[in-house]
Amino acid sequence: MKAVLLTKHGGVDSLEFVDDYPTPSPSGDEVLVRVMATGLNQVDQLILRGYPGIAIPLPHIQGGDIAGVVAGVGPDVQGWKEGDRVLVFPIRTEPGDELAAKGLDNLSHPWQFYGMQIKGGHCEYVAVPQRNLVRLPDSVDFGDAVQLGVAGLTAMHGLSEKVGDLQPGQQFFIWGGAGGLGTIAIQLAKLKGATVHAVASSPEKLEAMKELGADFVYNRSEMDYEAIGNAVRGNAPAGIDLILDYVGPGAFQTNWGLLAKGGTMAFCGILTGVETTIHLQFSYLRQLRFKGYYLGNRPDLEQLVALVADGKIKAVKAAEFSLADAGKAHQFMDSNTGIGKVVIRVD
């Protein structure tokens, strides 16, 4: 089968497009998925460069986003047949996992993330357990679906009652509001009746965020962290009830100072590092909450697919590339010029 292999850590020259990689065979309760679309996430960029703490056996196939059709089934599969349209839930857990059975997949241990601990979707075929499949309605394009698998799932879970518990009338703030995660988060926050504050890096991105429903937008190319914090406080004097952040230490002090009393910072990324400091007295006097989380759970993804199918939110594509041009997709993502999700078509 065709695949893009990460042969070493570094730049896009570490990626090799091949057409003779072994096609997997489904066994047991596994389903063979013919990948129609996949995508890029920030974690793919980190893995490409060899980010410390993310150990990946090489050669590796990236891609946590997998949308396609069932091309074959193992002998123990029930309820799925060839031709079914599917989106793959990106966390693979062990059979019989009690937490996964309760819909708490991202709390299970051990678990594996497609494109990280196990080979992902930057290829033609992937064999996955049937429990990882989410039905994809005909009305949802494969290219739209891949925004939901990782980025959308992370946004959905972050705003849910399990993490941020965003409520009507509350103030919501997000950095990177024009990316794959941010464009979904803005729409979900508006559906919940929140006032949305979003940050991006160009006038075009600010306009796109407003079209998606953002009430207040801030240009980080013209303002530093402190200036953005001051501007947000001017629009939300009582503070922000929920901040969704994957920037990390670079934005932490600004985030923490923006929170309203009893506010929550939902944290899901390490783009600027892995360590920071916290003022404990300020934190307990204002009863602030810091909630780290990773991805989400299968019910979140099923709800998200339904919202897109019903037209309540929409996927936003920044650009589309062929599988052979995966390196160009990485370069485009590095340029930070796109609005929405970087999609790779495998069909």
C-alpha positions in Angstrom: 0.0 0.0 0.0 1.0 3.6 -0.3 2.3 5.3 2.9 4.3 8.2 4.2 7.1 7.0 6.5 8.9 9.1 9.1 12.4 7.6 8.8 14.2 10.0 11.2 13.4 13.0 13.3 14.1 16.4 11.7 12.4 18.2 8.9 10.2 17.2 5.9 13.2 15.5 4.3 12.7 12.9 7.0 9.4 11.8 5.3 9.5 9.1 2.6 6.5 8.3 0.3 6.4 4.6 -0.6 4.0 2.5 -2.6 5.1 -1.0 -1.3 4.4 -0.8 2.4 2.7 -4.0 3.7 -1.1 -3.8 3.8 -2.3 -4.9 7.3 -4.8 -7.8 7.6 -7.6 -7.5 10.2 -7.7 -10.2 12.8 -10.1 -11.0 15.6 -12.4 -8.0 16.1 -10.4 -5.7 13.9 -11.7 -3.9 10.9 -9.6 -2.9 7.9 -10.3 0.7 7.0 -9.5 2.1 3.5 -8.3 5.6 4.5 -10.0 8.3 2.4 -8.7 11.3 4.3 -6.3 12.0 7.2 -4.8 15.2 8.5 -2.1 17.0 10.5 -2.1 18.1 14.1 0.4 19.9 16.3 1.5 16.5 17.7 2.5 15.4 14.2 4.8 18.5 14.0 6.3 17.6 17.4 6.9 14.0 16.4 8.5 15.0 13.1 11.0 17.2 14.9 11.7 14.6 17.7 10.2 16.5 20.6 11.7 15.4 23.9 9.6 13.0 25.8 7.8 11.6 22.8 9.7 8.4 21.9 8.6 6.9 18.6 10.0 3.7 17.0 11.2 4.4 13.5 10.2 4.1 10.7 6.8 5.4 11.7 3.5 6.4 10.1 1.9 9.5 11.5 -1.7 10.7 11.5 -4.2 10.4 14.3 -7.1 11.5 12.0 -8.5 8.6 10.1 -11.7 8.7 8.0 -12.6 6.1 5.3 -14.6 3.1 4.4 -14.6 -0.5 5.8 -12.6 -2.6 3.3 -12.5 -5.9 5.3 -13.5 -7.4 8.7 -11.9 -9.9 11.1 -13.7 -13.1 12.0 -15.1 -11.7 15.3 -16.5 -8.4 13.9 -20.2 -7.8 14.3 -22.3 -5.0 13.0 -19.9 -3.7 10.4 -19.6 -4.5 6.7 -17.6 -3.5 3.7 -18.5 -0.1 2.4 -19.6 1.4 5.7 -18.3 5.0 6.1 -16.4 5.5 9.4 -14.4 7.9 11.5 -11.8 6.3 13.7 -11.7 7.2 17.4 -8.0 7.9 17.9 -7.3 6.2 21.2 -6.8 2.4 21.1 -7.4 0.7 24.5 -7.0 -3.0 25.5 -10.0 -5.3 25.1 -12.1 -5.5 28.3 -10.8 -2.1 29.6 -13.3 -1.1 32.3 -12.8 2.6 31.9 -13.1 2.5 28.1 -16.3 0.5 28.6 -17.6 3.4 30.6 -16.7 5.9 27.9 -13.6 7.1 29.7 -11.1 6.0 27.1 -8.6 8.8 27.8 -8.2 7.8 31.4 -7.4 4.2 30.6 -3.9 2.7 31.0 -2.3 1.6 28.9 -3.7 3.2 25.8 -2.2 4.0 22.4 -2.8 7.1 20.2 -2.9 6.5 16.4 0.0 8.2 14.8 2.0 8.3 18.0 2.4 5.0 20.0 1.0 3.0 17.0 1.1 3.7 13.3 -1.5 6.1 12.1 -3.4 7.2 9.0 -0.9 8.6 6.6 -1.3 5.5 4.4 -4.0 3.7 2.4 -5.1 1.1 5.0 -5.3 0.8 8.8 -6.6 -2.1 10.9 -8.4 -1.0 14.0 -10.6 -2.6 16.6 -14.3 -2.4 15.8 -14.8 -0.5 19.1 -12.8 2.4 17.6 -15.3 3.0 14.8 -17.8 5.8 14.7 -20.4 5.7 11.9 -20.0 8.6 9.5 -23.3 9.8 7.8 -23.2 10.3 4.0 -23.7 14.0 4.6 -20.3 14.4 6.3 -17.4 14.6 3.9 -14.3 12.6 4.7 -12.2 15.7 4.6 -14.5 17.4 7.1 -14.6 14.4 9.3 -10.8 14.4 10.0 -11.1 17.7 11.7 -13.3 16.0 14.3 -11.1 13.1 15.2 -8.3 14.8 17.2 -8.8 18.6 17.1 -12.5 18.6 17.3 -12.6 15.9 19.9 -10.1 17.9 22.1 -12.4 21.0 21.8 -15.5 19.0 22.5 -14.1 17.4 25.6 -12.5 20.6 26.9 -15.9 22.4 27.0 -17.8 19.4 28.3 -19.0 18.9 31.9 -16.1 16.5 32.5 -13.5 19.3 32.0 -14.4 22.9 31.5 -18.2 22.6 32.0 -18.9 25.8 30.0 -22.3 27.3 30.8 -24.7 29.7 29.1 -23.7 33.4 29.8 -20.1 32.5 30.7 -16.9 34.0 29.3 -14.8 31.7 27.1 -11.2 32.4 25.9 -9.0 30.5 23.5 -5.5 31.0 22.0 -5.1 29.9 18.4 -8.8 30.4 17.6 -8.2 30.0 13.8 -6.7 26.5 13.9 -8.4 23.1 13.6 -9.1 23.0 17.3 -10.0 26.7 17.7 -12.5 26.9 14.8 -14.5 24.0 16.4 -14.2 25.4 19.9 -15.5 28.8 18.9 -18.6 27.2 17.4 -19.2 24.9 20.3 -18.9 27.7 22.8 -21.4 29.8 20.9 -23.8 26.8 20.9 -23.5 26.7 24.6 -24.4 30.4 24.9 -21.0 31.7 26.0 -19.3 35.0 25.1 -16.3 34.0 23.1 -12.8 35.7 23.1 -10.3 34.3 20.5 -6.7 35.1 19.5 -5.1 34.7 16.1 -2.3 36.2 14.1 -3.7 38.0 11.1 -6.6 40.2 10.1 -7.9 37.4 7.8 -7.9 35.0 10.8 -9.7 37.5 13.0 -12.4 38.0 10.4 -12.8 34.2 10.1 -13.2 33.8 13.8 -15.9 36.5 13.9 -17.7 34.7 11.1 -17.7 31.6 13.2 -19.2 33.5 16.2 -16.4 35.0 18.2 -17.5 38.1 20.0 -14.1 39.6 20.7 -10.9 38.9 18.7 -7.3 39.8 19.4 -4.3 40.0 17.0 -1.2 38.4 18.6 0.9 39.8 15.8 0.2 43.3 17.1 0.0 42.5 20.8 2.1 40.7 23.3 0.7 38.4 26.1 0.4 41.3 28.5 -1.4 43.6 26.0 -3.8 40.8 25.1 -4.5 40.2 28.8 -5.3 43.9 29.3 -7.6 44.0 26.3 -9.5 40.9 27.4 -9.9 42.4 30.9 -11.4 45.5 29.3 -14.0 43.4 27.6 -14.6 41.0 30.5 -14.0 42.9 33.7 -15.1 40.1 36.0 -12.7 37.7 34.2 -12.9 34.6 32.1 -14.8 31.5 33.3 -13.1 29.0 31.0 -9.8 29.2 29.1 -8.9 26.5 26.6 -5.1 26.4 26.2 -2.6 24.3 24.4 0.2 27.0 24.3 1.7 26.1 27.6 4.2 28.1 29.7 4.4 31.0 27.3 0.8 32.0 28.0 0.3 30.5 31.5 0.7 33.6 33.6 -1.6 35.6 31.3 -4.2 32.9 31.4 -4.0 32.5 35.2 -4.4 36.2 35.7 -7.4 36.4 33.4 -9.5 33.8 35.2 -12.7 34.9 37.0 -13.2 33.8 40.6 -13.9 30.1 40.4 -12.7 30.0 36.8 -11.1 27.0 35.0 -8.1 26.7 32.8 -8.4 23.6 30.6 -5.0 22.7 29.5 -4.2 20.3 26.6 -0.8 21.1 25.0 2.9 21.9 25.4 3.8 24.1 22.4 6.0 26.4 24.4 7.5 24.0 27.0 6.6 21.7 29.8 7.2 23.7 33.0 5.9 26.9 34.6 5.3 28.4 38.1 2.0 29.1 39.9 1.1 31.6 42.6 -0.6 29.4 45.1 -2.1 32.2 47.3 -3.6 33.9 44.3 -5.0 30.6 43.2 -6.7 29.5 46.3 -8.1 32.9 47.2 -9.8 33.1 43.8 -10.6 29.3 43.9 -9.1 28.7 40.5 -9.1 25.3 38.8 -6.4 23.9 36.5 -7.7 20.9 34.6 -5.2 19.0 32.4 -6.8 16.7 29.9 -5.9 14.8 26.7 -8.2 14.3 23.7 -11.6 13.0 24.8 -13.9 10.0 24.8 -15.9 8.2 22.2 -19.2 9.7 23.3 -17.7 13.1 22.7 -16.8 12.2 19.1 -20.2 10.6 18.4 -21.9 13.8 19.6 -19.5 16.0 17.5 -20.2 14.0 14.3 -24.0 14.4 15.0 -23.6 18.2 15.3 -21.8 18.4 12.0 -24.3 16.1 10.3 -27.2 18.3 11.6 -25.5 21.4 10.3 -25.1 23.0 13.8 -21.4 23.4 13.4 -19.1 23.1 10.4 -15.6 21.9 9.7 -13.2 24.5 8.3 -10.4 23.4 5.9 -7.2 25.4 5.7 -5.9 23.4 2.8 -5.9 20.0 1.2 -2.9 17.9 0.0 -2.4 14.5 -1.5 -0.7 11.8 0.4 2.4 12.1 -1.7 2.6 15.7 -0.8 2.5 15.2 3.0 5.8 17.1 3.3 4.2 20.1 1.7 1.3 19.8 4.2 3.8 20.0 7.0 5.4 23.0 5.5 2.0 24.7 5.0 1.2 24.0 8.7 4.6 25.5 9.7 3.7 28.7 7.7 0.9 29.4 10.2 -1.2 31.0 7.4 -4.1 28.6 7.2 -7.5 28.9 8.8 -8.9 25.6 10.0 -7.7 22.0 9.5 -4.9 20.8 7.2 -6.3 17.8 5.3 -4.5 15.0 3.5 -6.6 13.2 0.9 -5.7 9.5 0.4 -8.4 8.8 -2.2 
